[in-house]
C-alpha cells in the first residue's frame, strides 16, 4: 500500500462504506445483481467446481462469497488434533513467549496478544501457546470450520475499523489486526485444551457471522453490541459442541484468521506451521498432530 492509497483509506469511512457494499452485495436487483455475481466470479477467477451452485445461478455477489462446498470435497484429517479452519495461505506463525506474548504481523512488525484480544487476563491464559495467521483472498471459500472438537465457551466482539488486510496493508499499518474489527470464538477442547479463533474483518468484509449465536453479526446497523466498548463478551449458557471440521462461522467478504492455541495443546502436539508457511492450506488440512 503506497502513501496515497494509505491516506485515502485512513480518511475513508471504512465501516460505513463496507456496510453499503454489503447491502449491494446482498441485493437482488433484476439483471444487475446476477451480472455483478458473474463479474465477481470472473474477476477473481473463482473455481466453482467444488461449490454448490444454485440451479438458476448465483443471485448476487453475497451468494458467491458465502457459497457452500459440495459434500466430500474437503478431507478432515482424522489423526490431526488441530486442522485448518479455512482455505487460505498460512502467512505467519510463532510461539507465545516473553512478557508481551507478541505475534508477528510481518517481518519487523509485532503486536501483543493482549492488544488483539483486548483482555489481559484472557491473553495470559495462552502464555506458552502457539499461533498461526491464515489470509483469505477474495477467490477463497469463506466459510469457517472448527479447528478441533470441543465446546464453544465464549465469544468476544472487538469493534474497530476496517482497513484492507492485503500484503501492502500488513506491511504498512502498525498493529493492523489489533485495529480492525474482529470476532473471537473461544473453544474448549474435551481434554484441557483451549483455542481462540480470531476472525478479522477488512474493507468490504464488514460482516462476520457465527453458527452458535445467529444474532451475533459484526458491522451491522444498528450494531448488536456497543461499539464504544473495548469488547463485548458473550458467555455460552449451555453446551455448544462442534466437531473438528464442522462449520462454525463465515465471512461475508474477507479476510484473515488468527488461530491461537494454549500451552496444553502446544505441549502435546507437533505443529506443521514452518513447512506450511507461505503455502495454501485447505479446510481440514492437518496443522497440529
Residue pairs with C-beta under 8 A, 6 or more apart in sequence:
1 9
1 164
1 166
1 168
1 169
1 171
1 172
1 173
2 168
5 168
6 172
6 173
9 163
9 164
9 169
9 203
14 161
14 162
14 163
14 203
15 161
15 162
15 181
15 206
15 219
17 203
17 204
18 162
18 201
18 203
18 204
18 205
18 206
18 219
18 253
19 206
19 219
19 220
19 221
21 204
21 206
21 253
22 62
22 204
22 206
22 207
22 219
22 252
22 253
24 36
24 61
25 36
25 60
25 61
25 62
25 65
25 252
25 253
26 60
26 62
27 33
27 60
28 59
28 60
33 59
33 60
33 61
34 57
34 58
34 59
34 60
36 60
36 61
37 57
37 58
37 59
37 60
37 61
37 63
37 64
38 57
38 58
40 46
40 61
40 64
40 65
40 138
41 48
41 58
41 64
44 137
44 138
44 139
45 139
46 64
46 139
47 139
48 67
50 69
50 70
50 73
50 141
51 67
51 68
51 69
51 70
51 141
52 67
52 68
52 69
52 70
53 67
54 63
58 64
58 67
62 252
65 142
65 251
65 252
65 253
66 142
66 143
66 250
66 252
67 141
68 143
69 141
69 143
69 283
74 245
74 282
74 283
74 284
75 284
76 83
76 244
76 245
76 283
76 284
77 83
77 284
77 285
77 286
79 286
79 289
80 244
80 286
80 287
80 288
80 289
81 148
81 193
81 265
81 268
81 269
81 288
81 289
82 147
82 148
82 195
82 259
82 261
82 265
82 269
82 271
82 286
82 287
82 288
83 145
83 147
83 148
83 244
83 245
83 283
83 284
83 285
83 286
83 287
84 90
84 134
84 147
84 281
84 282
84 283
84 284
84 285
84 287
85 134
85 144
85 145
85 146
85 147
85 197
85 248
85 257
85 259
85 283
86 134
86 136
86 140
86 141
86 142
86 143
86 144
86 145
86 257
86 281
86 283
87 136
87 140
87 141
87 280
87 281
87 282
87 283
88 134
88 135
88 136
88 137
88 140
88 257
88 280
88 281
89 134
89 135
89 137
89 278
89 279
89 280
89 281
90 132
90 133
90 134
90 273
90 276
90 277
90 278
90 279
90 281
91 133
91 134
91 135
91 170
91 277
91 278
92 103
92 104
92 105
92 106
92 132
92 133
92 277
93 130
93 131
93 132
93 133
93 271
93 273
93 274
93 277
94 102
94 103
94 104
94 130
94 131
95 128
95 129
95 130
95 131
95 266
96 102
96 103
96 113
96 126
96 127
96 128
96 129
96 130
96 131
96 260
97 127
97 128
100 112
100 113
100 114
101 112
101 113
101 114
101 123
101 124
101 126
101 127
102 110
102 111
102 112
102 113
103 110
103 111
103 112
103 113
103 116
103 131
103 133
103 177
103 258
104 110
105 111
105 170
105 175
105 176
105 177
106 170
106 171
109 170
109 171
109 174
111 174
111 175
111 177
111 178
112 123
112 178
113 123
113 126
113 131
113 260
114 120
114 123
115 175
115 178
116 123
116 177
116 178
116 182
116 198
116 258
117 123
117 156
117 158
117 184
117 196
117 198
117 231
118 156
118 158
118 230
118 231
119 156
119 231
119 233
122 156
122 186
125 194
125 262
126 194
126 196
126 260
126 261
126 262
126 263
127 263
128 262
128 263
128 266
128 267
129 260
129 261
129 262
129 263
129 265
129 266
130 260
130 261
130 265
130 266
130 271
130 273
130 288
131 258
131 259
131 260
131 261
132 258
132 259
132 271
132 273
132 287
133 177
133 256
133 257
133 258
133 259
134 256
134 257
134 258
134 259
134 281
135 165
135 256
136 142
136 251
136 254
136 255
136 256
136 257
138 253
141 283
142 250
142 251
142 252
142 253
142 254
143 247
143 249
143 250
143 251
144 197
144 199
144 247
144 248
144 249
144 250
144 251
144 257
145 245
145 246
145 247
145 248
145 283
145 284
146 187
146 197
146 242
146 243
146 244
146 245
146 246
146 247
146 248
147 187
147 195
147 197
147 244
147 259
147 287
148 187
148 189
148 193
148 195
148 244
148 265
149 189
149 190
149 241
149 242
149 243
149 244
150 187
150 188
150 189
150 190
150 193
150 195
150 241
150 242
151 187
151 188
151 190
151 236
151 239
151 240
151 241
151 242
152 185
152 186
152 187
152 212
152 236
152 240
152 242
152 248
153 186
153 187
153 188
153 194
153 235
153 236
154 186
154 233
154 234
154 235
154 236
155 183
155 184
155 185
155 186
155 210
155 212
155 213
155 216
155 233
155 234
156 183
156 184
156 186
156 231
156 232
156 233
156 234
157 182
157 183
157 184
157 216
157 218
157 224
157 225
157 231
157 232
157 234
158 181
158 182
158 183
158 184
158 230
158 231
159 181
159 223
159 225
159 226
159 227
159 228
159 229
159 231
160 179
160 180
160 181
160 182
160 201
161 179
161 180
161 181
162 180
162 181
162 201
162 202
162 203
162 204
162 205
162 206
162 219
163 169
163 173
163 176
163 179
163 180
163 202
163 203
164 202
164 203
165 176
165 177
165 180
165 200
165 202
165 205
165 254
165 255
165 256
169 176
170 176
173 179
177 198
177 200
177 256
177 258
180 200
180 201
180 202
181 200
181 201
181 206
181 208
181 218
181 219
182 198
182 199
182 200
182 201
182 208
182 218
183 199
183 201
183 208
183 210
183 216
183 218
183 249
184 196
184 197
184 198
184 199
185 196
185 197
185 199
185 210
185 212
185 248
185 249
186 194
186 195
186 196
187 194
187 195
187 196
187 197
187 242
188 194
189 195
189 265
191 264
192 264
193 261
193 262
193 264
193 265
194 261
194 262
194 264
194 265
195 259
195 260
195 261
195 262
195 265
196 258
196 259
196 260
196 261
197 248
197 249
197 257
197 259
198 257
198 258
198 259
198 260
199 208
199 249
199 251
199 255
199 256
199 257
200 254
200 255
200 256
200 257
200 258
201 207
201 208
201 218
201 219
201 251
201 254
201 255
202 253
202 254
202 255
202 256
204 253
204 254
205 251
205 252
205 253
205 254
205 255
206 218
206 219
206 252
206 253
207 217
207 218
207 219
207 220
207 251
207 252
207 253
208 217
208 218
208 219
208 249
208 250
208 251
208 252
209 216
209 217
209 218
209 249
209 250
209 252
210 216
210 248
210 249
211 247
211 248
211 249
212 236
212 240
212 242
212 248
213 234
215 224
216 224
216 234
217 224
218 224
225 232
226 232
242 248
245 283
245 284
259 287
261 288
265 288
269 288
269 289
270 288
270 289
271 287
271 288
272 286
272 287
272 288
272 289
273 287
276 285
276 287
281 287
